[in-house]
Amino acid sequence: MLFLGAGAGGLFRSKTFYSTAQSFSPRTFHNMTQIKQFEECYRVLCEGDFSRSDIHSILVPSLQSLKIAQADQYLANLVQAGIFHLIISTNIDNQLSKAFEAADMRVGQDFQIFIPQQHSPDKFANTGHKHVPTIIKLSGDLEIGEHSLFKQNFYLETHDMLKTFLSSTLSGDVLMLGYNPFWDRAIDAIFPAQGQEIWYINEEKPRPPFLSILQSRKAKCITGGAGSYEAFIQQLHWHLDEERSPHESLLHVSWETNVAPTPLWPDTQNAPTATQEDSHYQQTTKEQKNEKKQRTNVFIGYSHIDKNYLKRLKSHMATYEREKLLDVWDDQKVQPGTNYRQELQNALNNAKVIILLVSSDFIASDFVAENILAPLLQISETKGAVVLPVILRSCNFDDSGLQQFQPFNHPSKPLSKKSVDQDAVWADLARYVVTLGRDTRYE
């Protein structure tokens, strides 16, 4: 079963939503991570003197201009392949259903949507989800005007059959994406502390009180940039698309992604407790002033024969550089009269993400082998840098010494292949690099 929290929904990625909510908040958003901004938006809407129609007028414009996310398109493909049959979502937007329809899935025939505020919970709990893939929109649907986004607890308390069904379902194997302790807190009360395996995928480590449930269930955890909805779904889709039978175990496949899961808080002395502050609203003024934005250092290695590919990649990263999310280095930044090799080594040592534009010329270069490939393994192991090979042209990648690093695109689908949309790959890569840096952009 797949659980999609608010961090996997349209509001989380709506710039309009943040801009509108900030106008009602006394706090300065630019000093916060995106998740903290999102939680502040929740506080503003909950504590502000807003009527139901006021909230509706804020939410509708925030969602109406959103395009279908690539991750939602990938998820639609996974549902078509039979990987997910039941999705429980706390999101009130229709982005996921739009992605399903864009994948030629017809609502009512190829999938169905269950909205507790509109349909009979008792009837659904008995038979409604057994025949076709189903999305349960636990918080309702904004488009039809039926939602309980800020009163989820009150709704669940009045529908015992739905609560029983959800508790039973959530006691099985669960993949959790985008859970947020503010937006999704209603689920805490019905989430069983005993049950089968949970995979918790998130950009942030879990916080109390939900942390105790995950510890009790011995959950597997992937956090940081690789734990974002976009990054994880993309990696899962890539593995299943290239290497797996559609009906293989999801949990088995996930173990073999390039991000290893970790136990929750293995050092119990450092584990947060339910008595610790779990809200960013209680930060002191001094702590707020010390928050400092940082860019993610990105190193790009390439052969000069492939400089046109470099140019296209940099054009897709330009927006994120302008927004001060990325600091991208390639050898075109080396100034005349400086020590070229030393500049290259400094950039390589400081990089959090290392992108390698791989071709036969790149692999054949003695300079690349000596100055980039030789120190690469040590840098990735000791400094934790993420290495992302991108296959430009057909080459002997599997015999290059780079095969230990998972390429961003499959070697059988190099960018030079006519059927490959190069700009789509570059755009996905740029977004992915940003997600990898989210967990370290703020001090």
C-alpha positions as CSV (number, residue, x, y, z in Angstrom):
1,M,0.0,0.0,0.0
2,L,1.2,3.5,-0.8
3,F,0.6,6.4,1.5
4,L,1.1,9.9,0.0
5,G,1.4,12.7,2.5
6,A,1.2,16.4,1.9
7,G,4.8,16.6,0.9
8,A,3.9,14.6,-2.2
9,G,1.1,16.9,-3.2
10,G,0.5,20.0,-5.3
11,L,0.4,22.5,-2.5
12,F,3.9,21.6,-1.4
13,R,5.3,22.6,-4.8
14,S,3.1,25.6,-5.4
15,K,5.1,28.9,-5.3
16,T,1.8,30.8,-5.4
17,F,0.7,29.0,-2.2
18,Y,3.9,30.0,-0.3
19,S,3.7,33.6,-1.6
20,T,0.1,34.0,-0.5
21,A,0.6,32.4,2.9
22,Q,3.7,34.5,3.6
23,S,1.6,37.7,3.3
24,F,-0.3,36.6,6.4
25,S,2.7,35.4,8.4
26,P,5.0,37.4,10.7
27,R,7.9,35.1,9.9
28,T,10.4,35.5,7.1
29,F,10.2,32.6,4.7
30,H,13.5,33.0,3.0
31,N,15.3,31.8,6.2
32,M,13.4,28.5,6.2
33,T,13.7,25.2,4.4
34,Q,10.8,24.4,2.1
35,I,9.4,22.0,4.6
36,K,9.4,24.6,7.3
37,Q,7.8,27.1,5.0
38,F,5.1,24.5,4.3
39,E,4.4,23.9,8.0
40,E,4.2,27.7,8.5
41,C,1.6,27.8,5.8
42,Y,-0.4,25.3,7.7
43,R,-0.1,27.2,11.0
44,V,-1.2,30.4,9.2
45,L,-4.3,28.8,7.8
46,C,-5.2,27.0,11.0
47,E,-4.7,29.9,13.4
48,G,-5.7,32.8,11.2
49,D,-9.2,34.3,11.2
50,F,-10.2,32.7,7.9
51,S,-13.6,31.5,6.9
52,R,-14.1,28.4,4.8
53,S,-14.6,30.5,1.7
54,D,-11.4,32.5,2.5
55,I,-9.3,29.3,2.6
56,H,-11.0,28.1,-0.6
57,S,-10.0,31.4,-2.3
58,I,-6.4,30.8,-1.2
59,L,-6.1,27.2,-2.2
60,V,-7.8,27.3,-5.6
61,P,-5.4,29.8,-7.3
62,S,-2.5,28.0,-5.7
63,L,-3.3,24.8,-7.6
64,Q,-5.0,25.9,-10.8
65,S,-1.8,26.8,-12.7
66,L,0.2,23.7,-11.7
67,K,1.4,21.4,-14.4
68,I,1.4,17.6,-13.9
69,A,4.6,16.7,-12.0
70,Q,7.0,14.2,-13.6
71,A,6.8,12.1,-10.4
72,D,3.1,11.8,-10.7
73,Q,3.5,10.6,-14.3
74,Y,6.0,8.0,-13.1
75,L,3.6,6.9,-10.4
76,A,0.9,6.5,-13.0
77,N,3.2,4.2,-14.9
78,L,3.9,2.2,-11.7
79,V,0.1,1.8,-11.1
80,Q,-0.4,0.6,-14.7
81,A,2.4,-2.0,-14.1
82,G,0.5,-3.4,-11.1
83,I,3.0,-2.2,-8.5
84,F,0.5,-0.2,-6.5
85,H,-3.2,-1.0,-6.2
86,L,-4.3,1.1,-3.3
87,I,-3.1,4.7,-2.6
88,I,-4.1,6.6,0.5
89,S,-3.5,10.3,0.0
90,T,-4.1,13.3,2.3
91,N,-3.9,15.7,-0.7
92,I,-6.9,17.6,-1.9
93,D,-5.6,18.5,-5.4
94,N,-6.3,16.5,-8.6
95,Q,-2.7,16.3,-9.9
96,L,-2.4,12.6,-9.5
97,S,-5.7,11.8,-11.2
98,K,-4.7,14.1,-14.1
99,A,-1.4,12.1,-14.4
100,F,-3.4,8.9,-14.5
101,E,-5.7,10.3,-17.2
102,A,-2.7,11.5,-19.2
103,A,-1.4,7.9,-19.1
104,D,-4.7,6.9,-20.8
105,M,-6.2,5.5,-17.6
106,R,-10.0,6.1,-17.5
107,V,-11.6,7.0,-14.2
108,G,-14.2,4.5,-13.3
109,Q,-12.7,1.9,-15.5
110,D,-8.9,1.8,-15.1
111,F,-8.9,3.4,-11.7
112,Q,-11.3,4.9,-9.2
113,I,-11.2,7.8,-6.7
114,F,-12.9,7.4,-3.3
115,I,-13.7,10.6,-1.4
116,P,-15.0,9.9,2.1
117,Q,-16.9,13.2,2.3
118,Q,-18.8,12.3,-0.9
119,H,-19.0,8.5,-0.9
120,S,-20.2,5.9,1.5
121,P,-17.2,4.8,3.7
122,D,-19.1,1.6,4.8
123,K,-19.7,0.4,1.2
124,F,-16.2,1.2,0.1
125,A,-14.6,-0.6,3.1
126,N,-16.4,-3.7,2.2
127,T,-16.0,-3.9,-1.6
128,G,-15.0,-0.7,-3.2
129,H,-11.2,-1.1,-3.6
130,K,-11.0,-4.7,-4.7
131,H,-11.5,-4.5,-8.4
132,V,-9.4,-1.6,-9.8
133,P,-6.6,0.6,-8.6
134,T,-8.0,3.1,-6.1
135,I,-7.0,6.5,-4.7
136,I,-8.5,7.3,-1.3
137,K,-8.5,11.0,-0.9
138,L,-8.6,11.1,2.9
139,S,-8.9,14.8,3.2
140,G,-11.4,15.3,0.4
141,D,-11.2,17.1,-2.9
142,L,-10.9,20.8,-3.5
143,E,-12.4,20.8,-7.0
144,I,-15.8,19.5,-5.8
145,G,-15.6,21.8,-2.7
146,E,-15.7,18.9,-0.3
147,H,-12.6,18.7,2.0
148,S,-11.7,18.5,5.6
149,L,-8.1,19.6,5.2
150,F,-7.8,21.2,8.6
151,K,-10.4,19.0,10.4
152,Q,-9.4,15.5,9.5
153,N,-9.6,14.2,13.1
154,F,-13.3,15.3,13.4
155,Y,-14.2,13.5,10.2
156,L,-12.5,10.2,11.1
157,E,-14.0,10.2,14.5
158,T,-17.5,10.0,13.0
159,H,-16.8,7.1,10.6
160,D,-15.9,4.0,12.5
161,M,-16.0,1.7,9.5
162,L,-13.5,3.9,7.6
163,K,-11.2,4.1,10.7
164,T,-11.3,0.3,11.0
165,F,-10.5,-0.2,7.3
166,L,-7.6,2.3,7.4
167,S,-6.1,0.8,10.6
168,S,-6.3,-2.7,9.1
169,T,-4.8,-1.6,5.8
170,L,-2.0,0.4,7.5
171,S,-1.0,-2.6,9.5
172,G,0.3,-4.2,6.4
173,D,3.3,-3.3,4.3
174,V,3.3,0.4,3.8
175,L,5.5,2.7,1.6
176,M,5.2,6.2,3.1
177,L,6.1,9.2,0.9
178,G,5.9,12.9,1.9
179,Y,4.4,12.5,5.4
180,N,4.3,15.8,7.2
181,P,3.7,15.9,11.0
182,F,1.5,19.0,10.7
183,W,-0.5,18.5,7.5
184,D,-0.9,14.7,8.1
185,R,-1.2,14.5,11.8
186,A,-4.7,13.1,11.7
187,I,-3.3,9.8,10.4
188,D,-1.2,9.4,13.6
189,A,-4.3,8.4,15.7
190,I,-5.2,5.5,13.4
191,F,-1.8,4.2,12.4
192,P,-1.1,0.9,14.1
193,A,2.0,0.7,16.3
194,Q,2.2,-3.1,15.4
195,G,2.2,-4.5,11.9
196,Q,4.3,-5.4,8.9
197,E,7.1,-3.4,7.3
198,I,7.1,0.3,6.8
199,W,9.4,2.2,4.5
200,Y,9.6,5.9,5.5
201,I,10.8,8.0,2.6
202,N,11.1,11.7,3.4
203,E,13.4,14.7,3.1
204,E,13.5,15.1,6.9
205,K,14.0,12.5,9.7
206,P,10.7,11.6,11.5
207,R,9.7,13.6,14.6
208,P,7.6,12.7,17.6
209,P,4.9,11.5,18.1
210,F,4.9,9.6,14.8
211,L,8.5,8.6,15.4
212,S,7.4,6.1,18.2
213,I,5.2,4.3,15.7
214,L,8.0,3.9,13.2
215,Q,10.4,2.7,15.9
216,S,7.8,0.2,17.1
217,R,7.3,-1.1,13.5
218,K,11.1,-1.1,12.9
219,A,10.7,1.0,9.9
220,K,13.3,1.4,7.2
221,C,14.2,5.0,6.5
222,I,15.5,7.0,3.5
223,T,15.9,10.7,4.2
224,G,17.6,13.8,2.8
225,G,17.5,14.7,-0.9
226,A,17.1,11.1,-2.0
227,G,14.0,10.9,0.2
228,S,12.0,13.5,-1.7
229,Y,8.9,12.3,-3.5
230,E,10.4,13.3,-6.9
231,A,13.8,11.7,-6.4
232,F,12.5,8.4,-4.9
233,I,9.7,7.8,-7.4
234,Q,12.0,8.6,-10.3
235,Q,14.6,6.0,-9.0
236,L,11.9,3.4,-8.4
237,H,10.5,3.9,-11.9
238,W,13.9,3.6,-13.5
239,H,14.6,0.3,-11.8
240,L,11.3,-1.2,-12.6
241,D,11.3,0.1,-16.1
242,E,14.7,-1.2,-17.0
243,E,15.3,-4.3,-14.9
244,R,12.3,-5.8,-13.1
245,S,9.2,-7.8,-13.7
246,P,6.2,-5.6,-13.0
247,H,4.9,-7.9,-10.3
248,E,8.1,-8.4,-8.3
249,S,8.0,-7.3,-4.6
250,L,8.2,-3.6,-4.3
251,L,10.2,-3.9,-1.1
252,H,12.7,-6.2,-2.7
253,V,13.2,-3.8,-5.6
254,S,13.6,-0.8,-3.3
255,W,16.5,-2.4,-1.5
256,E,18.5,-2.4,-4.7
257,T,18.2,1.3,-5.4
258,N,21.4,3.3,-5.0
259,V,20.3,4.7,-1.7
260,A,20.6,2.3,1.2
261,P,17.8,2.5,3.9
262,T,18.9,3.1,7.4
263,P,17.3,2.1,10.8
264,L,15.6,5.0,12.6
265,W,17.9,6.6,15.2
266,P,20.3,3.7,15.7
267,D,22.0,5.8,18.4
268,T,19.2,5.8,21.0
269,Q,20.9,8.4,23.2
270,N,20.5,10.9,20.4
271,A,16.9,9.9,19.5
272,P,14.4,12.7,20.0
273,T,11.7,12.1,22.6
274,A,8.1,13.0,22.7
275,T,9.0,15.7,25.3
276,Q,11.4,17.5,23.0
277,E,10.2,20.4,20.9
278,D,9.0,19.0,17.6
279,S,7.9,22.4,16.1
280,H,10.0,25.0,14.4
281,Y,7.6,27.7,15.7
282,Q,9.4,27.5,19.1
283,Q,12.8,28.5,17.7
284,T,14.4,31.4,19.5
285,T,15.1,34.7,17.7
286,K,18.8,34.0,17.9
287,E,18.4,30.6,16.1
288,Q,16.3,32.3,13.4
289,K,19.0,34.8,12.7
290,N,21.6,32.1,12.5
291,E,19.8,30.3,9.7
292,K,21.9,30.7,6.6
293,K,21.2,29.7,3.1
294,Q,23.9,27.6,1.2
295,R,24.3,26.6,-2.3
296,T,24.9,23.0,-3.4
297,N,28.3,22.6,-5.0
298,V,28.1,20.7,-8.3
299,F,31.1,19.5,-10.3
300,I,30.7,18.7,-14.0
301,G,33.3,16.5,-15.7
302,Y,33.3,16.1,-19.5
303,S,35.3,15.7,-22.7
304,H,35.7,18.9,-24.7
305,I,34.4,17.1,-27.7
306,D,31.1,16.9,-25.8
307,K,30.9,20.6,-25.0
308,N,27.6,21.1,-26.7
309,Y,26.0,18.6,-24.2
310,L,27.6,20.6,-21.4
311,K,26.0,23.8,-22.8
312,R,22.5,22.3,-22.8
313,L,22.9,20.9,-19.2
314,K,24.1,24.3,-17.9
315,S,21.1,26.0,-19.6
316,H,18.7,23.8,-17.5
317,M,20.7,24.6,-14.3
318,A,20.8,28.3,-14.9
319,T,17.5,29.0,-13.1
320,Y,18.6,27.2,-10.0
321,E,22.0,29.0,-10.0
322,R,20.1,32.3,-10.3
323,E,18.0,31.3,-7.3
324,K,21.2,30.5,-5.4
325,L,20.3,26.8,-5.0
326,L,23.3,25.5,-7.0
327,D,26.9,26.5,-7.5
328,V,27.9,24.7,-10.7
329,W,31.6,24.3,-11.7
330,D,33.1,23.1,-14.9
331,D,36.5,23.9,-16.4
332,Q,35.2,26.9,-18.3
333,K,35.4,28.8,-15.0
334,V,39.2,28.4,-14.8
335,Q,40.7,31.9,-15.3
336,P,43.8,32.4,-17.4
337,G,47.1,32.3,-15.4
338,T,45.7,30.1,-12.7
339,N,46.7,26.5,-11.9
340,Y,44.2,24.5,-14.0
341,R,44.8,21.1,-12.2
342,Q,44.6,22.7,-8.8
343,E,41.4,24.5,-9.6
344,L,39.9,21.3,-10.8
345,Q,40.9,19.4,-7.7
346,N,39.5,22.1,-5.4
347,A,36.2,22.0,-7.2
348,L,36.1,18.2,-7.1
349,N,36.9,18.1,-3.4
350,N,34.2,20.6,-2.5
351,A,31.4,19.1,-4.6
352,K,28.3,17.5,-3.1
353,V,27.2,16.3,-6.5
354,I,29.5,15.2,-9.3
355,I,28.0,14.9,-12.7
356,L,30.0,13.0,-15.3
357,L,29.1,13.4,-19.0
358,V,30.2,10.0,-20.2
359,S,31.1,9.1,-23.8
360,S,33.8,7.1,-25.5
361,D,36.0,10.2,-25.7
362,F,35.5,10.9,-22.0
363,I,36.5,7.3,-21.1
364,A,39.5,7.3,-23.4
365,S,40.9,10.6,-22.1
366,D,44.1,10.1,-20.1
367,F,43.6,13.5,-18.4
368,V,40.1,12.5,-17.2
369,A,41.4,9.1,-16.0
370,E,44.2,10.7,-14.0
371,N,42.6,13.9,-12.6
372,I,38.9,13.0,-12.3
373,L,38.3,9.2,-12.3
374,A,41.3,8.3,-10.1
375,P,40.3,10.4,-7.0
376,L,36.6,9.9,-7.6
377,L,36.0,6.8,-5.5
378,Q,37.8,8.2,-2.5
379,I,35.9,11.5,-2.7
380,S,32.5,9.7,-2.9
381,E,33.4,7.5,0.1
382,T,35.1,10.0,2.4
383,K,33.1,13.2,1.6
384,G,29.8,11.6,0.7
385,A,29.5,13.1,-2.7
386,V,26.8,11.8,-5.0
387,V,28.3,10.7,-8.4
388,L,25.9,10.8,-11.4
389,P,27.1,9.5,-14.7
390,V,25.1,10.7,-17.7
391,I,25.5,8.5,-20.8
392,L,25.8,10.9,-23.8
393,R,26.8,8.4,-26.5
394,S,27.1,4.6,-26.8
395,C,30.3,3.5,-25.0
396,N,31.7,0.7,-22.9
397,F,30.4,2.1,-19.7
398,D,30.2,-1.3,-18.0
399,D,34.0,-1.7,-18.5
400,S,35.0,1.9,-17.7
401,G,35.5,1.7,-14.0
402,L,32.4,3.9,-13.5
403,Q,29.9,1.1,-13.5
404,Q,29.8,1.1,-9.7
405,F,28.0,4.4,-9.9
406,Q,24.4,4.2,-11.0
407,P,24.0,6.3,-14.2
408,F,21.2,8.8,-14.4
409,N,20.0,7.3,-17.7
410,H,20.3,3.7,-18.8
411,P,23.4,2.9,-20.9
412,S,21.1,1.4,-23.5
413,K,19.4,4.9,-23.9
414,P,22.2,7.4,-24.4
415,L,21.2,11.0,-25.1
416,S,22.4,10.7,-28.7
417,K,19.7,8.2,-29.4
418,K,17.0,9.7,-31.6
419,S,14.1,8.5,-29.5
420,V,15.5,10.2,-26.4
421,D,14.2,13.7,-25.5
422,Q,17.5,15.3,-24.4
423,D,15.9,18.4,-22.9
424,A,13.6,16.3,-20.8
425,V,16.6,14.3,-19.4
426,W,18.5,17.5,-18.6
427,A,15.5,19.1,-16.9
428,D,14.9,15.9,-14.8
429,L,18.6,15.9,-13.9
430,A,18.7,19.5,-12.8
431,R,15.6,19.0,-10.6
432,Y,17.1,15.9,-9.1
433,V,20.3,17.6,-8.2
434,V,18.3,20.3,-6.4
435,T,16.5,17.6,-4.4
436,L,19.8,16.0,-3.4
437,G,21.0,19.3,-2.0
438,R,17.9,20.1,0.0
439,D,19.0,18.4,3.2
440,T,22.2,20.5,3.5
441,R,21.3,23.9,2.0
442,Y,20.5,25.3,5.4
443,E,22.6,25.5,8.5
